[in-house]
Amino acid sequence: MTSTSRPSRGPRQRLSEDQRRQQIMAAAIREVADRGYEGASLTRIAARADVAKGLVWRYFSGKDDLMESTAKATMETMRRQIVDALDLDQPVPDIIRAALPLAASQIVTHRDELIALNRIVHNLHRPGGTERVVNDFYEETYRGQEELFRRGQAEGSLRDFDTRVMAVTYQGSIDTMLAYLEDHPDVDPRDYASQLAEILLSGMQAGN
């Protein structure tokens, strides 16, 4: 008689606390991308992560905490991937020309992450109604962009302007681009981003 017992999978790999958190947050991204913010449940997130539901509660105080942590970690990871791919020794206009296509390509390489982030940040609010995730993240983003723009002004490649106003305008253009590309998958992301970069630089560069 042939045995019907299943072969042993061997001992499960023991993950660190940080690795387990990352595993749960990755599952949360997939769940929100598939089912939306309201439809996402901790039970299904635990199942996707292949962990007991109680383990989710061990690392996160509840759904809002998990979603906020997931959004912030995902935003930072995606931003870091763009920065790491750039040659920051180039003149600032060339950095901008390279950065925008990299950001646009994320609609292809990180589509689930972008869809989930959009749903999380528009559903997760502080008691007063302000968005919990976006404000802190964008403040850090604006500061980094202001530093880049000031460097461009110092090197003479960018004209004099209010760097905070430009940072808000620049980031707003990126967000609008990503939303448009999500709704129009027939549009070439890199071509769109390259044209947007030239439009923005027409208002930034010295001598224009």
C-alpha positions in Angstrom: 0.0 0.0 0.0 1.3 3.4 -0.9 1.7 5.8 2.0 -0.5 8.9 1.8 1.5 10.9 4.4 2.9 14.2 3.2 6.6 14.7 3.0 8.0 16.8 5.8 8.7 20.4 4.9 11.5 20.5 7.5 11.7 23.1 10.3 10.3 26.6 9.5 12.9 29.3 9.2 12.9 31.5 12.3 12.5 35.1 11.3 13.6 38.1 13.3 11.0 40.5 14.6 11.9 43.0 11.9 11.6 40.3 9.2 8.2 39.2 10.6 6.9 42.8 10.6 8.1 43.2 7.0 6.3 40.0 6.0 3.0 41.2 7.6 3.3 44.6 6.0 3.9 43.0 2.5 0.8 41.0 3.0 -1.1 44.1 4.0 -0.1 45.8 0.7 -1.4 42.8 -1.3 -4.7 42.7 0.7 -5.4 46.5 0.3 -4.5 46.4 -3.4 -6.9 43.5 -3.9 -9.8 44.4 -1.6 -9.5 48.1 -0.8 -8.9 49.7 2.6 -12.3 49.0 4.1 -12.4 45.5 2.7 -9.0 44.6 4.1 -9.1 42.4 7.2 -6.4 41.4 9.7 -7.6 37.7 9.4 -6.8 37.6 5.6 -3.6 39.6 6.1 -2.4 37.1 8.6 -3.3 34.3 6.2 -1.5 36.0 3.3 1.6 36.4 5.6 1.3 32.7 6.7 1.2 33.7 10.4 -1.3 33.4 13.2 -3.6 36.4 13.6 -2.4 36.9 17.1 1.1 37.6 15.8 -0.3 40.6 13.9 -1.6 42.0 17.2 1.8 41.3 18.8 3.6 43.6 16.3 0.8 46.1 15.6 -1.8 47.6 18.0 -4.6 47.2 15.4 -5.6 47.8 11.7 -4.8 51.5 11.7 -1.4 51.0 13.3 -0.6 48.3 10.7 -1.8 50.4 7.8 0.1 53.5 8.9 3.3 51.5 9.5 2.9 49.8 6.1 2.4 53.0 4.2 5.3 54.8 5.8 7.7 51.9 5.3 6.6 51.4 1.7 6.9 55.1 0.9 10.4 55.2 2.3 11.5 52.1 0.5 10.3 53.4 -2.8 11.8 56.8 -2.3 15.1 55.2 -1.3 15.1 53.0 -4.4 14.9 56.1 -6.6 17.6 58.0 -4.7 20.0 55.0 -4.8 19.5 54.8 -8.6 20.5 58.4 -9.1 24.0 59.8 -9.7 23.8 62.7 -7.2 27.1 64.1 -8.5 25.4 65.3 -11.7 24.1 68.8 -12.1 20.7 69.2 -10.5 18.7 69.6 -13.8 20.2 66.2 -14.9 19.2 64.7 -11.5 15.6 65.9 -12.0 15.6 64.6 -15.6 16.6 61.2 -14.3 14.4 61.1 -11.1 11.1 61.7 -12.8 11.2 58.7 -15.2 12.4 56.6 -12.3 9.3 57.7 -10.3 7.0 57.1 -13.2 8.4 53.6 -13.8 7.1 52.6 -10.4 3.6 52.5 -11.8 4.8 49.3 -13.6 7.3 47.9 -11.1 5.4 48.7 -7.9 1.8 48.9 -9.1 0.2 47.1 -6.1 2.2 49.3 -3.7 1.1 52.5 -5.3 -2.6 51.4 -5.4 -2.5 50.3 -1.8 -0.7 53.5 -0.7 -3.3 55.7 -2.4 -6.1 53.8 -0.6 -4.4 53.9 2.8 -3.5 57.6 2.8 -7.0 58.6 1.8 -8.7 56.5 4.4 -6.4 56.7 7.4 -7.0 60.0 9.4 -6.2 61.5 12.7 -9.1 62.4 15.0 -9.2 66.0 13.6 -9.5 64.7 10.1 -6.0 65.3 8.8 -4.3 62.4 6.9 -2.1 60.5 9.4 0.5 59.2 6.9 0.9 61.9 4.3 1.7 64.9 6.4 4.8 63.5 8.1 6.1 61.8 5.0 5.7 64.8 2.8 7.4 67.1 5.2 10.5 65.0 5.1 10.1 64.7 1.3 9.8 68.5 0.9 12.9 69.1 3.0 15.0 66.7 0.8 13.7 68.4 -2.4 14.4 71.9 -1.0 18.0 70.8 -0.2 18.4 69.7 -3.9 16.9 72.9 -5.2 19.2 75.0 -3.0 22.2 73.1 -4.3 21.1 73.8 -7.9 20.8 77.5 -7.0 24.3 77.5 -5.5 25.8 75.8 -8.5 24.0 78.3 -10.8 21.9 75.8 -12.7 18.6 76.8 -11.1 17.3 80.4 -10.8 16.3 82.0 -7.6 12.9 80.9 -6.3 11.2 79.9 -3.0 12.4 76.3 -2.6 9.4 75.3 -0.4 6.9 76.5 -3.1 8.8 74.6 -5.7 9.1 71.5 -3.6 5.3 71.4 -3.1 4.7 72.1 -6.8 7.3 69.4 -7.8 5.9 66.7 -5.5 2.3 67.6 -6.5 3.3 67.1 -10.2 4.7 63.7 -9.4 1.6 62.6 -7.5 -0.7 63.8 -10.3 1.5 62.0 -12.9 1.3 58.7 -11.0 -2.5 59.0 -10.6 -2.9 59.8 -14.3 -0.6 56.9 -15.3 -2.6 54.5 -13.1 -5.8 55.5 -14.9 -4.2 55.5 -18.4 -2.0 52.3 -18.7 -1.7 52.9 -22.4 0.5 56.0 -21.8 4.3 55.5 -21.8 5.4 56.4 -18.3 9.0 57.3 -19.1 7.9 59.5 -22.1 5.3 61.3 -19.9 7.9 61.8 -17.1 10.5 63.1 -19.5 8.1 65.7 -20.9 7.0 66.7 -17.3 10.7 67.1 -16.3 11.3 69.6 -19.1 8.1 71.5 -18.3 9.2 71.8 -14.6 12.8 72.7 -15.5 11.5 75.5 -17.9 10.4 77.3 -14.7 13.4 76.3 -12.6 16.5 76.7 -14.7 18.7 79.8 -14.7 18.4 81.8 -17.8 14.9 80.6 -18.7 
